[in-house]
Amino acid sequence: MEIKAVYEKMLPRFRELFGEGEPTLYFAPGRVNLIGEHTDYNGGHVLPCAISLGIWALAVRREGNRVRVGSMNFDDRPPTETGRSGIELRVEWGWANYPLGMLSTLEVHRYPIPSGLDILFWGELPVGAGLSSSAALEVLTACVVNDLFGLRIDRLNMAIMGQETENRFIGTQCGIMDQFAVSMGRKGCAVLLNCAALTHLYVLLYSGGYQIVIADTNRRQSAGREDYNLRCRQCEAACEAIRRVRPIRTLCELSVEDFNRLESEIPDPVNRRRARHAVTENQRTLDAARALSLADLRTFGLLMRASHLSLRDDYEVTCPELDALAELAWRQPGVIGARMTGAGFGGCTVNVVERHLVSRFIRDVGAGYELQMGCAPRFYVADAADGAAKVRLPK
């Protein structure tokens, strides 16, 4: 949607909820991870990109201490209201815990907001689909208050505090990939991020002949935080077993050859499979970034497929719907690669498709999926985008 149209869509609702004022417009992208799944909290590499779909915010500072946040995606709910300091998680707040949790984290790091604040959000991202709507809310909130109150927080620290919000406030033991991609994205590029060292480089994506197509299963991530945190614990248990014979901090310090020699030290076969995925996925991610830099899209696509199979067999985070979408995509003409993206247990696949065959891909994969699963998937066509920022309105 054009910037002016977004502003004109949101402004009447903003004034209805919060009264008069001249709010400023901001945007944070979602992210799709091309490869490198469940490696971030294992100290490995990831290769995400910010996408042109995301979340918009209209915001204005107010006198006093009151903070109010509302969403046009949950129009049946009144704005959530609280004080500007001492914010704590409240289950009944639902989605609002993400922006308010970010304000709490900012206060912990001595970036308290000095006065009141009203924010209205509107998102183009499907919630729970693995496209980082929560990270977008967190980083977008930091972007808003950083600009409105002149806090001088750099983009890396916005990402770090977004991850801390998930870990400390929300209770999801995620790595930093999502917030990093949302904050640090660059148009036309993927970001190869070393999650242990927090070093990164931008990898130019394929030329204009290809398109990112996101296919949504319409199954939400039913396992949720509990199974995600379980995978974290299983990987840590595997790492602890290996530490008895080799000093490592994280699984992804191991090469594939190292792991093949040491995997017998992990007594639990489930934990062993989890560790195998983390180590091999880290290597696949490095190989995929190299393939992209050489414009070797055939190798890149094969690595995407191998990633999905490892997530299915060793990490066990796919589901029949994700497997169906991936397998249908692999059979389509013009598909460079396809795999599940995000935490799994539902959500989306990411597909790299020749641009002139995108319509055919959507038609044929959609029909095949509906025949197998009894419901239609949704498709989103996206480009690699810049990170969260204030938006200038066209004159």
TORKOL-4160 file (C-alpha; in steps of 0.2 Angstrom, whole numbers, padded with zeros to 4 digits, m for minus):
395
<pt num="1" X="0000" Y="0000" Z="0000"/>
<pt num="2" X="0006" Y="0017" Z="m0004"/>
<pt num="3" X="0013" Y="0028" Z="0010"/>
<pt num="4" X="m0001" Y="0041" Z="0008"/>
<pt num="5" X="m0014" Y="0028" Z="0008"/>
<pt num="6" X="m0008" Y="0020" Z="0024"/>
<pt num="7" X="m0008" Y="0037" Z="0033"/>
<pt num="8" X="m0025" Y="0041" Z="0027"/>
<pt num="9" X="m0032" Y="0024" Z="0032"/>
<pt num="10" X="m0024" Y="0026" Z="0050"/>
<pt num="11" X="m0026" Y="0044" Z="0054"/>
<pt num="12" X="m0046" Y="0044" Z="0057"/>
<pt num="13" X="m0044" Y="0029" Z="0069"/>
<pt num="14" X="m0030" Y="0037" Z="0078"/>
<pt num="15" X="m0040" Y="0053" Z="0081"/>
<pt num="16" X="m0055" Y="0042" Z="0086"/>
<pt num="17" X="m0045" Y="0033" Z="0099"/>
<pt num="18" X="m0033" Y="0046" Z="0105"/>
<pt num="19" X="m0040" Y="0063" Z="0101"/>
<pt num="20" X="m0032" Y="0077" Z="0091"/>
<pt num="21" X="m0013" Y="0079" Z="0087"/>
<pt num="22" X="m0002" Y="0077" Z="0072"/>
<pt num="23" X="0006" Y="0060" Z="0073"/>
<pt num="24" X="0022" Y="0054" Z="0064"/>
<pt num="25" X="0022" Y="0038" Z="0053"/>
<pt num="26" X="0034" Y="0024" Z="0056"/>
<pt num="27" X="0037" Y="0007" Z="0048"/>
<pt num="28" X="0045" Y="m0009" Z="0053"/>
<pt num="29" X="0047" Y="m0024" Z="0041"/>
<pt num="30" X="0044" Y="m0042" Z="0044"/>
<pt num="31" X="0057" Y="m0054" Z="0041"/>
<pt num="32" X="0059" Y="m0070" Z="0031"/>
<pt num="33" X="0074" Y="m0081" Z="0035"/>
<pt num="34" X="0081" Y="m0089" Z="0019"/>
<pt num="35" X="0091" Y="m0102" Z="0028"/>
<pt num="36" X="0098" Y="m0104" Z="0045"/>
<pt num="37" X="0084" Y="m0110" Z="0056"/>
<pt num="38" X="0085" Y="m0113" Z="0075"/>
<pt num="39" X="0104" Y="m0109" Z="0074"/>
<pt num="40" X="0103" Y="m0091" Z="0081"/>
<pt num="41" X="0101" Y="m0097" Z="0099"/>
<pt num="42" X="0115" Y="m0111" Z="0096"/>
<pt num="43" X="0128" Y="m0097" Z="0092"/>
<pt num="44" X="0127" Y="m0100" Z="0073"/>
<pt num="45" X="0124" Y="m0091" Z="0057"/>
<pt num="46" X="0107" Y="m0085" Z="0049"/>
<pt num="47" X="0103" Y="m0078" Z="0032"/>
<pt num="48" X="0087" Y="m0068" Z="0034"/>
<pt num="49" X="0081" Y="m0052" Z="0025"/>
<pt num="50" X="0069" Y="m0039" Z="0030"/>
<pt num="51" X="0053" Y="m0039" Z="0019"/>
<pt num="52" X="0042" Y="m0026" Z="0011"/>
<pt num="53" X="0027" Y="m0032" Z="0021"/>
<pt num="54" X="0027" Y="m0026" Z="0039"/>
<pt num="55" X="0019" Y="m0015" Z="0053"/>
<pt num="56" X="0015" Y="0003" Z="0053"/>
<pt num="57" X="0014" Y="0015" Z="0068"/>
<pt num="58" X="0006" Y="0032" Z="0070"/>
<pt num="59" X="0013" Y="0040" Z="0086"/>
<pt num="60" X="0013" Y="0056" Z="0096"/>
<pt num="61" X="0020" Y="0061" Z="0112"/>
<pt num="62" X="0009" Y="0068" Z="0126"/>
<pt num="63" X="0010" Y="0078" Z="0142"/>
<pt num="64" X="0009" Y="0067" Z="0158"/>
<pt num="65" X="0013" Y="0049" Z="0161"/>
<pt num="66" X="0000" Y="0040" Z="0152"/>
<pt num="67" X="0005" Y="0027" Z="0138"/>
<pt num="68" X="m0009" Y="0021" Z="0126"/>
<pt num="69" X="m0007" Y="0008" Z="0112"/>
<pt num="70" X="m0020" Y="0002" Z="0100"/>
<pt num="71" X="m0021" Y="m0009" Z="0085"/>
<pt num="72" X="m0031" Y="m0008" Z="0069"/>
<pt num="73" X="m0029" Y="m0027" Z="0068"/>
<pt num="74" X="m0038" Y="m0029" Z="0084"/>
<pt num="75" X="m0051" Y="m0016" Z="0082"/>
<pt num="76" X="m0064" Y="m0024" Z="0094"/>
<pt num="77" X="m0052" Y="m0021" Z="0108"/>
<pt num="78" X="m0050" Y="m0004" Z="0116"/>
<pt num="79" X="m0032" Y="0004" Z="0118"/>
<pt num="80" X="m0021" Y="m0003" Z="0132"/>
<pt num="81" X="m0017" Y="0010" Z="0144"/>
<pt num="82" X="m0003" Y="0010" Z="0158"/>
<pt num="83" X="0009" Y="0022" Z="0166"/>
<pt num="84" X="0026" Y="0026" Z="0157"/>
<pt num="85" X="0037" Y="0017" Z="0170"/>
<pt num="86" X="0037" Y="0001" Z="0180"/>
<pt num="87" X="0028" Y="m0009" Z="0166"/>
<pt num="88" X="0025" Y="m0027" Z="0170"/>
<pt num="89" X="0018" Y="m0042" Z="0159"/>
<pt num="90" X="m0001" Y="m0044" Z="0160"/>
<pt num="91" X="m0009" Y="m0058" Z="0151"/>
<pt num="92" X="m0024" Y="m0049" Z="0147"/>
<pt num="93" X="m0014" Y="m0036" Z="0137"/>
<pt num="94" X="m0011" Y="m0049" Z="0124"/>
<pt num="95" X="m0002" Y="m0042" Z="0109"/>
<pt num="96" X="0001" Y="m0026" Z="0118"/>
<pt num="97" X="0014" Y="m0034" Z="0129"/>
<pt num="98" X="0026" Y="m0033" Z="0115"/>
<pt num="99" X="0027" Y="m0014" Z="0113"/>
<pt num="100" X="0025" Y="m0011" Z="0132"/>
<pt num="101" X="0038" Y="m0024" Z="0135"/>
<pt num="102" X="0050" Y="m0015" Z="0124"/>
<pt num="103" X="0046" Y="0001" Z="0134"/>
<pt num="104" X="0050" Y="m0009" Z="0150"/>
<pt num="105" X="0067" Y="m0015" Z="0143"/>
<pt num="106" X="0071" Y="0003" Z="0138"/>
<pt num="107" X="0068" Y="0009" Z="0155"/>
<pt num="108" X="0079" Y="m0005" Z="0162"/>
<pt num="109" X="0093" Y="0001" Z="0151"/>
<pt num="110" X="0091" Y="0019" Z="0157"/>
<pt num="111" X="0081" Y="0025" Z="0142"/>
<pt num="112" X="0065" Y="0029" Z="0151"/>
<pt num="113" X="0052" Y="0040" Z="0141"/>
<pt num="114" X="0050" Y="0057" Z="0149"/>
<pt num="115" X="0032" Y="0059" Z="0145"/>
<pt num="116" X="0016" Y="0051" Z="0139"/>
<pt num="117" X="0014" Y="0042" Z="0122"/>
<pt num="118" X="0000" Y="0037" Z="0110"/>
<pt num="119" X="0004" Y="0024" Z="0097"/>
<pt num="120" X="m0008" Y="0016" Z="0084"/>
<pt num="121" X="m0002" Y="0000" Z="0075"/>
<pt num="122" X="m0008" Y="m0007" Z="0059"/>
<pt num="123" X="0000" Y="m0023" Z="0052"/>
<pt num="124" X="0001" Y="m0031" Z="0035"/>
<pt num="125" X="0009" Y="m0047" Z="0043"/>
<pt num="126" X="m0001" Y="m0062" Z="0047"/>
<pt num="127" X="0001" Y="m0065" Z="0066"/>
<pt num="128" X="0009" Y="m0082" Z="0071"/>
<pt num="129" X="0015" Y="m0086" Z="0053"/>
<pt num="130" X="0033" Y="m0085" Z="0057"/>
<pt num="131" X="0036" Y="m0068" Z="0049"/>
<pt num="132" X="0042" Y="m0059" Z="0065"/>
<pt num="133" X="0027" Y="m0049" Z="0069"/>
<pt num="134" X="0032" Y="m0048" Z="0087"/>
<pt num="135" X="0050" Y="m0043" Z="0083"/>
<pt num="136" X="0043" Y="m0030" Z="0071"/>
<pt num="137" X="0032" Y="m0023" Z="0085"/>
<pt num="138" X="0047" Y="m0022" Z="0097"/>
<pt num="139" X="0059" Y="m0014" Z="0086"/>
<pt num="140" X="0046" Y="m0002" Z="0079"/>
<pt num="141" X="0042" Y="0004" Z="0097"/>
<pt num="142" X="0060" Y="0007" Z="0100"/>
<pt num="143" X="0061" Y="0017" Z="0083"/>
<pt num="144" X="0046" Y="0027" Z="0088"/>
<pt num="145" X="0052" Y="0032" Z="0105"/>
<pt num="146" X="0070" Y="0034" Z="0099"/>
<pt num="147" X="0064" Y="0047" Z="0087"/>
<pt num="148" X="0050" Y="0056" Z="0097"/>
<pt num="149" X="0061" Y="0058" Z="0112"/>
<pt num="150" X="0078" Y="0059" Z="0105"/>
<pt num="151" X="0085" Y="0044" Z="0114"/>
<pt num="152" X="0100" Y="0041" Z="0102"/>
<pt num="153" X="0099" Y="0022" Z="0102"/>
<pt num="154" X="0108" Y="0014" Z="0088"/>
<pt num="155" X="0101" Y="0000" Z="0077"/>
<pt num="156" X="0111" Y="m0014" Z="0085"/>
<pt num="157" X="0105" Y="m0009" Z="0102"/>
<pt num="158" X="0087" Y="m0009" Z="0097"/>
<pt num="159" X="0089" Y="m0027" Z="0091"/>
<pt num="160" X="0098" Y="m0032" Z="0107"/>
<pt num="161" X="0084" Y="m0024" Z="0118"/>
<pt num="162" X="0071" Y="m0032" Z="0107"/>
<pt num="163" X="0078" Y="m0049" Z="0110"/>
<pt num="164" X="0079" Y="m0045" Z="0128"/>
<pt num="165" X="0061" Y="m0041" Z="0128"/>
<pt num="166" X="0057" Y="m0058" Z="0121"/>
<pt num="167" X="0068" Y="m0067" Z="0134"/>
<pt num="168" X="0065" Y="m0057" Z="0150"/>
<pt num="169" X="0048" Y="m0049" Z="0148"/>
<pt num="170" X="0038" Y="m0061" Z="0136"/>
<pt num="171" X="0047" Y="m0077" Z="0141"/>
<pt num="172" X="0052" Y="m0084" Z="0124"/>
<pt num="173" X="0070" Y="m0090" Z="0124"/>
<pt num="174" X="0073" Y="m0084" Z="0106"/>
<pt num="175" X="0090" Y="m0079" Z="0098"/>
<pt num="176" X="0093" Y="m0062" Z="0090"/>
<pt num="177" X="0090" Y="m0065" Z="0072"/>
<pt num="178" X="0072" Y="m0058" Z="0071"/>
<pt num="179" X="0075" Y="m0042" Z="0079"/>
<pt num="180" X="0092" Y="m0040" Z="0070"/>
<pt num="181" X="0084" Y="m0042" Z="0053"/>
<pt num="182" X="0070" Y="m0030" Z="0057"/>
<pt num="183" X="0082" Y="m0017" Z="0063"/>
<pt num="184" X="0097" Y="m0019" Z="0051"/>
<pt num="185" X="0088" Y="m0024" Z="0035"/>
<pt num="186" X="0095" Y="m0017" Z="0019"/>
<pt num="187" X="0085" Y="m0016" Z="0002"/>
<pt num="188" X="0090" Y="m0029" Z="m0010"/>
<pt num="189" X="0100" Y="m0039" Z="0002"/>
<pt num="190" X="0100" Y="m0053" Z="0014"/>
<pt num="191" X="0110" Y="m0052" Z="0030"/>
<pt num="192" X="0123" Y="m0065" Z="0035"/>
<pt num="193" X="0123" Y="m0064" Z="0054"/>
<pt num="194" X="0135" Y="m0072" Z="0066"/>
<pt num="195" X="0124" Y="m0074" Z="0081"/>
<pt num="196" X="0138" Y="m0077" Z="0093"/>
<pt num="197" X="0149" Y="m0062" Z="0088"/>
<pt num="198" X="0135" Y="m0051" Z="0082"/>
<pt num="199" X="0145" Y="m0048" Z="0066"/>
<pt num="200" X="0136" Y="m0047" Z="0050"/>
<pt num="201" X="0138" Y="m0044" Z="0031"/>
<pt num="202" X="0126" Y="m0040" Z="0018"/>
<pt num="203" X="0124" Y="m0052" Z="0003"/>
<pt num="204" X="0116" Y="m0045" Z="m0013"/>
<pt num="205" X="0101" Y="m0056" Z="m0018"/>
<pt num="206" X="0098" Y="m0063" Z="m0035"/>
<pt num="207" X="0094" Y="m0051" Z="m0049"/>
<pt num="208" X="0077" Y="m0044" Z="m0053"/>
<pt num="209" X="0072" Y="m0060" Z="m0062"/>
<pt num="210" X="0067" Y="m0069" Z="m0046"/>
<pt num="211" X="0054" Y="m0065" Z="m0032"/>
<pt num="212" X="0052" Y="m0070" Z="m0014"/>
<pt num="213" X="0035" Y="m0079" Z="m0012"/>
<pt num="214" X="0029" Y="m0083" Z="0005"/>
<pt num="215" X="0016" Y="m0096" Z="0007"/>
<pt num="216" X="0005" Y="m0096" Z="0023"/>
<pt num="217" X="m0002" Y="m0113" Z="0028"/>
<pt num="218" X="m0016" Y="m0105" Z="0038"/>
<pt num="219" X="m0011" Y="m0116" Z="0052"/>
<pt num="220" X="m0005" Y="m0106" Z="0067"/>
<pt num="221" X="0010" Y="m0111" Z="0077"/>
<pt num="222" X="0000" Y="m0122" Z="0089"/>
<pt num="223" X="0015" Y="m0129" Z="0099"/>
<pt num="224" X="0020" Y="m0111" Z="0103"/>
<pt num="225" X="0033" Y="m0106" Z="0116"/>
<pt num="226" X="0033" Y="m0122" Z="0125"/>
<pt num="227" X="0040" Y="m0133" Z="0111"/>
<pt num="228" X="0051" Y="m0119" Z="0106"/>
<pt num="229" X="0059" Y="m0118" Z="0123"/>
<pt num="230" X="0060" Y="m0137" Z="0124"/>
<pt num="231" X="0071" Y="m0137" Z="0108"/>
<pt num="232" X="0082" Y="m0124" Z="0116"/>
<pt num="233" X="0084" Y="m0135" Z="0132"/>
<pt num="234" X="0087" Y="m0150" Z="0121"/>
<pt num="235" X="0101" Y="m0141" Z="0112"/>
<pt num="236" X="0109" Y="m0135" Z="0128"/>
<pt num="237" X="0108" Y="m0153" Z="0135"/>
<pt num="238" X="0118" Y="m0159" Z="0120"/>
<pt num="239" X="0130" Y="m0145" Z="0121"/>
<pt num="240" X="0133" Y="m0150" Z="0140"/>
<pt num="241" X="0136" Y="m0168" Z="0135"/>
<pt num="242" X="0150" Y="m0163" Z="0122"/>
<pt num="243" X="0158" Y="m0151" Z="0135"/>
<pt num="244" X="0163" Y="m0166" Z="0145"/>
<pt num="245" X="0176" Y="m0170" Z="0132"/>
<pt num="246" X="0178" Y="m0153" Z="0123"/>
<pt num="247" X="0176" Y="m0135" Z="0129"/>
<pt num="248" X="0163" Y="m0126" Z="0119"/>
<pt num="249" X="0151" Y="m0113" Z="0122"/>
<pt num="250" X="0138" Y="m0117" Z="0109"/>
<pt num="251" X="0134" Y="m0131" Z="0097"/>
<pt num="252" X="0138" Y="m0121" Z="0081"/>
<pt num="253" X="0156" Y="m0119" Z="0086"/>
<pt num="254" X="0158" Y="m0137" Z="0080"/>
<pt num="255" X="0161" Y="m0141" Z="0062"/>
<pt num="256" X="0151" Y="m0155" Z="0054"/>
<pt num="257" X="0167" Y="m0166" Z="0055"/>
<pt num="258" X="0169" Y="m0162" Z="0073"/>
<pt num="259" X="0151" Y="m0166" Z="0077"/>
<pt num="260" X="0152" Y="m0183" Z="0067"/>
<pt num="261" X="0167" Y="m0188" Z="0079"/>
<pt num="262" X="0158" Y="m0182" Z="0095"/>
<pt num="263" X="0140" Y="m0186" Z="0093"/>
<pt num="264" X="0142" Y="m0202" Z="0102"/>
<pt num="265" X="0145" Y="m0192" Z="0118"/>
<pt num="266" X="0127" Y="m0186" Z="0117"/>
<pt num="267" X="0118" Y="m0201" Z="0126"/>
<pt num="268" X="0100" Y="m0195" Z="0122"/>
<pt num="269" X="0096" Y="m0199" Z="0103"/>
<pt num="270" X="0083" Y="m0185" Z="0102"/>
<pt num="271" X="0095" Y="m0172" Z="0109"/>
<pt num="272" X="0108" Y="m0179" Z="0097"/>
<pt num="273" X="0096" Y="m0176" Z="0082"/>
<pt num="274" X="0093" Y="m0159" Z="0088"/>
<pt num="275" X="0112" Y="m0155" Z="0089"/>
<pt num="276" X="0115" Y="m0163" Z="0072"/>
<pt num="277" X="0102" Y="m0151" Z="0064"/>
<pt num="278" X="0110" Y="m0136" Z="0072"/>
<pt num="279" X="0128" Y="m0140" Z="0067"/>
<pt num="280" X="0123" Y="m0145" Z="0049"/>
<pt num="281" X="0111" Y="m0130" Z="0047"/>
<pt num="282" X="0125" Y="m0118" Z="0052"/>
<pt num="283" X="0136" Y="m0125" Z="0038"/>
<pt num="284" X="0122" Y="m0125" Z="0025"/>
<pt num="285" X="0119" Y="m0106" Z="0029"/>
<pt num="286" X="0138" Y="m0102" Z="0026"/>
<pt num="287" X="0137" Y="m0112" Z="0010"/>
<pt num="288" X="0121" Y="m0104" Z="0005"/>
<pt num="289" X="0128" Y="m0086" Z="0007"/>
<pt num="290" X="0143" Y="m0091" Z="m0003"/>
<pt num="291" X="0132" Y="m0098" Z="m0017"/>
<pt num="292" X="0122" Y="m0082" Z="m0017"/>
<pt num="293" X="0138" Y="m0072" Z="m0018"/>
<pt num="294" X="0143" Y="m0082" Z="m0033"/>
<pt num="295" X="0126" Y="m0081" Z="m0041"/>
<pt num="296" X="0125" Y="m0100" Z="m0040"/>
<pt num="297" X="0106" Y="m0102" Z="m0037"/>
<pt num="298" X="0105" Y="m0120" Z="m0041"/>
<pt num="299" X="0116" Y="m0124" Z="m0026"/>
<pt num="300" X="0107" Y="m0111" Z="m0015"/>
<pt num="301" X="0090" Y="m0120" Z="m0019"/>
<pt num="302" X="0097" Y="m0137" Z="m0015"/>
<pt num="303" X="0103" Y="m0130" Z="0002"/>
<pt num="304" X="0086" Y="m0123" Z="0005"/>
<pt num="305" X="0078" Y="m0140" Z="0002"/>
<pt num="306" X="0091" Y="m0149" Z="0013"/>
<pt num="307" X="0087" Y="m0137" Z="0027"/>
<pt num="308" X="0068" Y="m0141" Z="0026"/>
<pt num="309" X="0072" Y="m0160" Z="0027"/>
<pt num="310" X="0083" Y="m0157" Z="0042"/>
<pt num="311" X="0070" Y="m0147" Z="0051"/>
<pt num="312" X="0058" Y="m0161" Z="0047"/>
<pt num="313" X="0068" Y="m0176" Z="0052"/>
<pt num="314" X="0081" Y="m0170" Z="0065"/>
<pt num="315" X="0073" Y="m0155" Z="0073"/>
<pt num="316" X="0055" Y="m0161" Z="0071"/>
<pt num="317" X="0047" Y="m0143" Z="0069"/>
<pt num="318" X="0038" Y="m0145" Z="0053"/>
<pt num="319" X="0020" Y="m0151" Z="0051"/>
<pt num="320" X="0010" Y="m0159" Z="0037"/>
<pt num="321" X="0005" Y="m0142" Z="0031"/>
<pt num="322" X="0022" Y="m0136" Z="0029"/>
<pt num="323" X="0028" Y="m0152" Z="0022"/>
<pt num="324" X="0014" Y="m0151" Z="0009"/>
<pt num="325" X="0018" Y="m0133" Z="0004"/>
<pt num="326" X="0037" Y="m0137" Z="0002"/>
<pt num="327" X="0035" Y="m0153" Z="m0008"/>
<pt num="328" X="0022" Y="m0145" Z="m0020"/>
<pt num="329" X="0034" Y="m0131" Z="m0022"/>
<pt num="330" X="0049" Y="m0142" Z="m0026"/>
<pt num="331" X="0039" Y="m0149" Z="m0041"/>
<pt num="332" X="0035" Y="m0132" Z="m0049"/>
<pt num="333" X="0044" Y="m0125" Z="m0064"/>
<pt num="334" X="0054" Y="m0110" Z="m0060"/>
<pt num="335" X="0056" Y="m0113" Z="m0042"/>
<pt num="336" X="0074" Y="m0110" Z="m0036"/>
<pt num="337" X="0071" Y="m0116" Z="m0018"/>
<pt num="338" X="0058" Y="m0118" Z="m0005"/>
<pt num="339" X="0058" Y="m0122" Z="0014"/>
<pt num="340" X="0049" Y="m0119" Z="0030"/>
<pt num="341" X="0054" Y="m0102" Z="0038"/>
<pt num="342" X="0052" Y="m0097" Z="0056"/>
<pt num="343" X="0050" Y="m0107" Z="0072"/>
<pt num="344" X="0039" Y="m0120" Z="0063"/>
<pt num="345" X="0024" Y="m0130" Z="0070"/>
<pt num="346" X="0014" Y="m0121" Z="0057"/>
<pt num="347" X="0016" Y="m0104" Z="0049"/>
<pt num="348" X="0025" Y="m0101" Z="0032"/>
<pt num="349" X="0036" Y="m0107" Z="0018"/>
<pt num="350" X="0048" Y="m0096" Z="0009"/>
<pt num="351" X="0050" Y="m0099" Z="m0010"/>
<pt num="352" X="0062" Y="m0091" Z="m0022"/>
<pt num="353" X="0053" Y="m0091" Z="m0039"/>
<pt num="354" X="0057" Y="m0085" Z="m0056"/>
<pt num="355" X="0047" Y="m0069" Z="m0058"/>
<pt num="356" X="0038" Y="m0073" Z="m0074"/>
<pt num="357" X="0031" Y="m0089" Z="m0066"/>
<pt num="358" X="0025" Y="m0082" Z="m0049"/>
<pt num="359" X="0006" Y="m0082" Z="m0054"/>
<pt num="360" X="0007" Y="m0100" Z="m0060"/>
<pt num="361" X="0016" Y="m0105" Z="m0044"/>
<pt num="362" X="0003" Y="m0097" Z="m0033"/>
<pt num="363" X="m0011" Y="m0105" Z="m0044"/>
<pt num="364" X="m0004" Y="m0123" Z="m0044"/>
<pt num="365" X="0003" Y="m0124" Z="m0027"/>
<pt num="366" X="m0013" Y="m0116" Z="m0020"/>
<pt num="367" X="m0024" Y="m0129" Z="m0029"/>
<pt num="368" X="m0013" Y="m0144" Z="m0024"/>
<pt num="369" X="m0012" Y="m0138" Z="m0006"/>
<pt num="370" X="m0031" Y="m0136" Z="m0005"/>
<pt num="371" X="m0034" Y="m0153" Z="m0013"/>
<pt num="372" X="m0022" Y="m0161" Z="0001"/>
<pt num="373" X="m0027" Y="m0151" Z="0016"/>
<pt num="374" X="m0045" Y="m0145" Z="0013"/>
<pt num="375" X="m0041" Y="m0126" Z="0015"/>
<pt num="376" X="m0033" Y="m0113" Z="0004"/>
<pt num="377" X="m0016" Y="m0106" Z="0008"/>
<pt num="378" X="m0012" Y="m0088" Z="0007"/>
<pt num="379" X="0002" Y="m0080" Z="m0003"/>
<pt num="380" X="0013" Y="m0065" Z="0000"/>
<pt num="381" X="0024" Y="m0058" Z="m0014"/>
<pt num="382" X="0038" Y="m0048" Z="m0006"/>
<pt num="383" X="0055" Y="m0039" Z="m0009"/>
<pt num="384" X="0070" Y="m0037" Z="0002"/>
<pt num="385" X="0068" Y="m0021" Z="0012"/>
<pt num="386" X="0076" Y="m0008" Z="0023"/>
<pt num="387" X="0075" Y="m0009" Z="0042"/>
<pt num="388" X="0063" Y="0000" Z="0053"/>
<pt num="389" X="0062" Y="0019" Z="0051"/>
<pt num="390" X="0052" Y="0035" Z="0052"/>
<pt num="391" X="0042" Y="0037" Z="0036"/>
<pt num="392" X="0042" Y="0054" Z="0026"/>
<pt num="393" X="0025" Y="0058" Z="0019"/>
<pt num="394" X="0024" Y="0063" Z="0001"/>
<pt num="395" X="0019" Y="0081" Z="m0002"/>
